[in-house]
Amino acid sequence: MSLVSNNETTIRILIRKIFLANGQNVTEDLITRVVDKYRYKLGMDHQESFNNMSGFSNETDPDDCGGHLRNLANIYAAEYHPYCAVIVCLLGIVTNSLNIIVLTRKDMAGAPINRILTALAWADMLLMLEYIPFAVYYYIESHEKSLTYKGAVYFLFHNYVTQILHTTSICLTLTLAIWRFLAIRYFDKSAILCSSTRCTIGIFTSFILPLFLCLPQFTVFKVRSLDIEEKNLTYTVYKVDLSDVVNRHKFLLKVCFWFYSIFLKLLPCVILIVISMWLIRTLFRAKKGRQVLKSYDNNMLISNGKDAKKHTKYERRADRTTKMLVAILFLFLLTELPQGLFALVIALKGKELFVTCYQHYGSIMDFCALLNGSINFILYCCMNRMFRITFGHLFRNKILSKWVQPTVSDTPTVTMGSNKTITTTV
């Protein structure tokens, strides 16, 4: 079901309720005439608002939007997205809560990388906490609420809040990548460059900077009322539309698309691609260096194996951390890069592509972003041994202790002296 048919169904429900509330007879022919008036008036207003945009092209072939893929996206958005989004958000709230609990333990919270990951978990969880009531209100509970004034204001509020929180996640991901780059590239200066104070500043900046980066978008949209008359009855519906500032200054919409695509999407993606490639190259070099060192040690029969083993253990731990961060960056790029390229094409071709194409895939992009913020817990468990150990100490032993009583083999005795013993339960 397309976006237009969704809006038409909503309008028909609202029109029927208004006429019935006024004690008038309602027929499908009457509703169809009112819908046609709504569509015509809204279309004329949009034509007046957009068609004169400098440098914008209005020629967009609907077949260029993906054809069958677009139809599948519309079906998903209309039938499945609200339920899938709520499920993923609930899963993400649970997993990010676990991330925060584990990463803030005393033996984990000291590492700056873990502090940045904790802040990222907070940003993702807040985004999902906001998205659930929106999905329930706008999609599941009642479609007609979207045409009321409160519904339109809430929709605008949702767009602003999610944009700020998502930009915060982008800034924290960038901070994470740059932090790892500095720690490896300038290892001898890492105590200064990667200090706890600098980590605090980086996290604080990642939460404050999006408020200013998203300011241009706050001036683009507004809630607009639309009055329609039929049989001496006037009723008003409300939709989010372009602001008066954009209508007066036609170039602002194009500037907004360029700013959004370049600074909020593509530039972070380019930085992450460069850093990720450098980290991957560093991993291969480290692996090759260890192989050469291992071969040299075997040939020379070095006896001081204890120090070498400690050094190798530290390097492997650092490599596991780097691999985990590369996986996080890769998933982030998989989600954000298509959106950035799409926004860039819109900035080049104009508003019509946004109306006819982008909004068809908006729900899928939302789902991918929510899913990306929900699966970091799986990556931590798979690729971080310390995270698994801490998680096991916090939850596994407590859960098992409620269901399984310790046996004799589970209760080792440690001898402390000739007359003292301590019994511990594992």
Buried (B, 14 or more C-beta within 10 A) or exposed (E): EBBEEBBBBBBBBBBBEBBEEEEBEBEEEBBEBBBEEBBEEBEEBBEEBBEEBEEBEBEBEEEEBBEEEBBEBBEBBBEEBBEBBBEBBEBBBBBBBBBBBBBEBEEBEEBBBBBBBBBBBBBBBBBBBBBBEBBBBBBEEBBBBBBBEEBBEBBBEBBEBBBBBBBBBBBBBBBBBBBBBBBBBEEEEBEEBBEEEBBEEBBEEBBEBBEEBBEBBBBBBBBBEBEBEBEEEEBEBBBBBBBEEBBEEBEBBBBBBBBBBBEBBBBBBBBBBEBBEBBBEBBEEBEEEBEEBEEEBEEEEEEEEEEBEEEBEEBBEBBBBBBBBBBBBBBBBEBBBBBBBBBBBBBBBBBBBBBBBBBBBBBBBBBBBBBBBBBBBEBBBEBBEBBBEBBBEBEEEEEEEEEEEEEEEEEEEEEEEEEEEEEEEE
